[in-house]
Amino acid sequence: MLKKDPALKKGPLGRAASIGLTRERIVEEAIALIDDEGLTGFSVRALARRLHVYPTALYWHVGGAKADLFAEISGSLIATLVMPDEISGDWRETIRILFRRFRARIHEHPRAAPLLGPHIRSNGAPNAPWVEVILHSLTKAGFEGNGLINAFNAVVGALEGYVTIELAADGATAGSEWVKAFDKGLEELDPKLFPLVTQHLPQMYNRAFVMRWQNGEVAPIDDGYDFLLETLILGLEAQVKNNREAGPAA
């Protein structure tokens, strides 16, 4: 006879407990679990305990694999950032709104940030609202055909890449052996071999990617995000201008 999980004895179990359970409630509780425990402490069994159901009850709502649940979480975090009726008359401002809301949303749930990269690929439908917004903005900017798709990929790559790296891992502890070793390695860099790194290290330390041990939850890199956003917009404008000047392909 199979032994029951003692942690499940206090609440209703099985299919009966799943009555009234919704995909939205499961995802909401999953995000709360990740907020509390991080991805290392997340498991389908732990989530089921919080909802007082058997793990199989979760799969009836969110698919048959943990990856399906992660895709739902990723989609839920960013699906409704900008709705079609919020589109600005200026495509640039629409892109700015999307970027700022995206980063603010992920900073509310920093421990879920690592899910965005690998799992956004599999949650297309829930993200249709903001995908539509980006396509509308880029079409209004003057992109079409394959250029529109390239521009879309550039926007999404910049949108997700920066914040995912910024919040990629929990920061180390000040004074820990890891931080001491990190600092020692930087202090021992040879200025003759790395003249620019050693010159700019005081400004980069914990304020630039790679040269930091604090993550963006503790030390957010705000200026860099704004710089990326405005550089992206300028680049999109330049691409449209070049395409117009080049004219139709022969």
N, C-alpha and C positions, 0 to 999 in steps of 0.2 A: 504494500500500500504506500502511495506517495505521501510524504510528509508535507503539511501545509507550512507556508512561510509564517512564522510567529508574528512578523511585523504586519501581517494582513488580517489578523484575527479581530482587531478592534472595529473594523468598519465593514460595510456591505461589500460583497464580492461578486465576481462573475458577471454574466450577461444581465442579471437583474439590476446590478449596480450601474451598468452602462446605460440604462434607460435615463434619458435626460442629459447624458454626457454628449457634448458636441465637440466638433473639431476645434472650434474657437476656444472652448474652455480648456481643452487639452493643451493647445499651443500656449495659451496665456499662462497656465500653470508650469509648462515646460520652461518658458522664459523666466518665470519667477525662481524656478529651481536652479537654472544656470546663474541667475543673479546671486543667489545665495551660496552656491557650491562651486561655481565654475564648471567648465566642460569636463575637468578631471573628476568631479564629483557627480556628474550627470549620468544617469542610466535609465533605461525604460522601467526597470523594476522600482527604482527610487521614485520615479514619476508616478507609477501606478500606486505606490503606497500613499503618496500625497493626495491622490484622487480616490483612494479606498476601492480600487478595482484590481482585478488580475491584469497583468501585462497584455494578455491577448485582447482584452477589451479595447485597449488603445489602438491596436492595429486594425480593428474593425472600422475605425474612423480616419486613420491617417496613413493607411497603406501597410504593407507587410514587412517593412524593414526600418531600421533605425535611420537610415539615410532619408527615407520618406518623411520621417518626423523632422529631421534637421532641415529639409527643404521647406517644409511648412513653416518652421520657425523663421528661417531666413526670409521667406516671402512675407510673413506677417509683420516683420520689423519695418519693411520698407514699401509695402504695397500701396499705401495710401498717402504718400508724402505730398504729392501734388495731384489734385484731381483735374480732369479736363476743364471744368468750369472756373479754375483758378489761373488759367493761362494768361500771362500778361500780354499786352499789345506789343511789347518789345521782347523778342526771342532771347536776347541776352539776359534780361531780368528774370525770365522764366528759368533759365539755366542756373542763375544765381540762387533763386529761391529753392530749387531742387537740391543743389549742393549744400546749402546751409541747413536745410531741414534734415537732409540725410545724415550729416555729421552730428547734428544735435540729437537725432533719434538714436544713433548708435552709441553716442556718449552716455545716454540714459541706461544702456545695457552693454557696457564695454566687454564683459566676459563672453558675450555672444558674437563679438566681432569676427573671430576666426571662422565662423560658419559661413560668412558672406562669400568668400572666394570660392571654396569648393562646392557649395550647395546652391548658389544662385543659378547655376546652369540648369538645374532640374526643377525650377519652380516658375516656369514661364507665365502660365495663365494668371496666377495671383498678382503678378507684377504688370499686367497689361495696362492699368491706368497710367503709371509713370512712364512706361515704354511709349505709350501713345503721346504723352506730353513731350518727351524728348524728340520723337519723330516729327511732331507738329512744329516744334521750335526750329529744328534743323531744316525742315522743308521751307519754313518761312525765311530762314537765313539764306536760302538759295541752293541747298544741296538736293541732288536727285540721283536716281540710279544707284550704281555701285558706290559713288561718292557719299551718298546718304548713309549707306550701311557702314562705310569706313568711319564717317564722322560719328555715327551712333556708337560704334565700338570704342572710339577714342573717348567719348564722353563717359560711357559706363566704366571703362578701364580706369580713368582718372577719378571718377566718383568713388569707386569701391577700393581702388588700390591704396590711396593715401590713408584712408581711415583704417583699413584693415592692417596696414603696417603700423600706423600710429598706436593702435590698441592690440597689437598682435599677441602680447604675452603679459602676464603679471610682472610688475616691476620687481627688481631685487630689493633686498633690505639693506638700508644704509649701514655701513660698518661690517657687513657680512664678509666672509672669506671670498665669495665670488666677486663682490664689488671691489675688495682690496686687490684681487688679482686683475680685474678689469682696469683699475686705475694704474696699477704697476705696469701693465703692458703698454698703456698709452704714454706713461712717463718715460719709458725706455725707448720710445721710437727715436730713430736716428734722424736728426734734422737734415743731414746731408742726403739721405735717401727719400725722406718725406718732408721736403721743405714747406709745402703748402698745408699739409695736414697739421704739422706742429705749429705753424704760424697761426692757423685759424682755430686750433683746438679749444682755446678758452671760450670762444663764441659758440662753438659747436657742441661742447660738452653738455649732454642731457637736453640739448635744444635742437639737435639734428639727428636724422635717422642714422643708424649704425653706431654713431659716437655717443651712445647713451645707455644707461642701465635703468632709468625710470621710463615707464611707458606713458602713453598719452592720457591715461586716466588721472595720473598724478601730475604730469607735466605736459599738458596739451600744447601742440605746435600750431597755434592759431595763425600766425603770420604766414607760415608756409602754405597753409591751406588756401588762404586768400590769394596768395601769389600764384598758386597752381590754377585756381579758378580763373583769374584774370588773364593769365598766360594762355590758358585753353581757349578762352573767348577770342583773344587776339589772334590765335592761331587759326581758329575756325573762320574768322573774318578774312584772314589772309588767303586761306585755301579757296574760299568762294571767289575772291577777287582774281586770283590766279586762274581759276577755272573759266571765269567770264572773259578774261583777257586772251586765254588760249583759244576760246571758241569751241565749236563742236568738233569732235574727233573726225579725222578724215576717213 
